[in-house]
Amino acid sequence: MPFLSRNNKTPLGIYIHVPFCRSKCQYCDFYSVTCKEDRVLDGYLDAVCSHIQEAGMLAPGYLVDTVYFGGGTPSFFGAEGLAAILSVVRKSFDVAPSAEITFEANPDSVSDRLLRRLRSEGFNRVSLGVQCDDDVILKKIGRPHNYEQAVNAVKRIRKAGFRNLSVDLMYGLPGQSLQDWEKTLKNVLALSPEHISCYGLKVEEGTPLYAYQQFYNLADDDTQADMYLSAVEILQSFGYRQYEISNFCRRGNISRHNLKYWTGGEYLGFGPDASSDFAGRRFAIVRDLQDYINGIREGGQVLREVQEVPNRERAGEYLMMRLRLSSGLDPKEYESKFLLPFGPLESVLNRFREQKLAQKTYDGRWHLTPEGFLLSNTIISDLLVIQEKCKPLSGKRR
């Protein structure tokens, strides 16, 4: 297909869910399977590649500027499979030469061969699931690696030529103190990643951790809050900018793909349980690997929860997502985009500013402080209540 007039094309993110793991972590509620039979792997590969080819024909007016392989554990799936999928993405979509192309990896499934192959195929960003530096805690939460493997994985990633490394960390883990968490941060900072994500442990219903949480020494809400604020302070002192509630980076290393989710960009998801927001519709894929394979193979239905999103709902999502970002809300953009008044929302934000939970910048934008991020659910809930009462600026309800 001729890829012309790229400047006029709509940016698009591609997400590929690779649902295979060596083992299931105690806290994980993402869809994944531990099966690694060749027939299952081949069936998934054929299905996801066919799905991508079919979707590519529907998006001639889009320019793919981010591709993200998540999971599961994409590195566990292997270099050959990931390279084959990326090749199909390139053949089916107009992919920008400067596209950010990320794959998630666990330290135990990183090898020199895998990294060299993926780097040569055009992957340019790695998201490494480290979580913490304490081997006892890693074992408790079911992680398949130890910290020495994580350190060695970083060395291999650098040796292979990757210059954009993100490290995932978790706080509030079983038996983890504030001092333990601060030690983890300082040890990981010595590895010098470009990007760090810090997530508080959430005990999700249906996970093994949920069933046995009373037997673990889990941090309470106050301790998790102290851990979060400590992370903000330590990472900023080392030159990392907090650009989203849980994400910090050095200059120029924002996760461009994840930014699409937070700013309302369009994206297409492939693989079981992947989600999409494309051409005004939001939809998800069936949460079962075999149903996905069979549906693609037999021309059946693999989509679920297909919906058009009303303007007012989009406006609410704008508030929720933008207040996750340090750049915050732009009143002029909000009114122009949704034809709703910002004044009533500003009254609420002024109240939170008095409590040092929100700030207004010189150019009129509103954002939350680190303390405000901790109470973001409450703040956003108050804003949504007010928003629902607002009449459209045009005088017509949309």
Buried (B, 14 or more C-beta within 10 A) or exposed (E): EEEEEEEEBEBBBBBBBBBBBBBBBBBBBBBBBEEEEEEBBEBBBBBBBBBBBEBBEEBEEBBBBBBBBBBBBBBBBBBEBBBBBBEBBBEBBBBBEEBBBBBBBBBBBBBEEBBBBBBEBBBBBBBBBBBBBBBEBBBBBBBBBBBEBBBBBBEBBBEBEBEBBBBBBBBBBBEBEBEBBBBBBEBBBEBEBBBBBBBBBEBEEEBBBBEEBEEBEBBEEEBBBBBBBBBBEBBEEEEBBBBBBBBBBBEEBBBBBBBBBBEEBBBBBBBBBBBBBBEEEBBBBBEBBBBBBBBBEEEEEBEEEEEEEEBBEBBBBBBBBBBBBBBBBBBEEBBEBBBBBBEBBBEBBEEBBEEEBBBBEEEEBBBBBBBBBBBBEEBBEBBBEBBEEBEBEEEEEE
